[in-house]
Amino acid sequence: MEACNCHKTKERSEEEYKRLINRLSRVEGQIRGIRGMVERSAYCPDILAQVAAVNAALNAFAKELLSEHIRTCVTRDIREGKDETVEELLSILQKLMK
C-alpha cells in the first residue's frame, strides 16, 4: 500500500514561527477582550470597534503568511514545474477575498 501524502506541512524558520505565533496571541487576546465586553454588557459600537480591530489583525496575519508562502512554497513548486500550486494559490486567494 502506498503512503498518502494528504497532509502537507511546512518547515518554518524560528523567526517566522515567532512572528506568526505572536500575531495569533494578540488576536486571541483581542477575542478574549471582546468576550469580556459582551459579558459586561458594553455598548454595541464599542464592541464592534474591537471586532474591526480583530478583523484587521487577522488580515495582517493572513498577509504575512501568504507572503511567506508565495516566497517559499509557491516559488519552489513553480520552479519544479508543479503547476497545480498556481491553482491552489488562486483558490486560497478567492477564499481570502470573500
Secondary structure, DSSP 8 states (H G I E B T S, - for coil): ------S------HHHHHHHHHHHHHHHHHHHHHHHHHHTT--HHHHHHHHHHHHHHHHHHHHHHHHHHIIIIIHHHHHTT-THHHHHHHHHHHHHT-
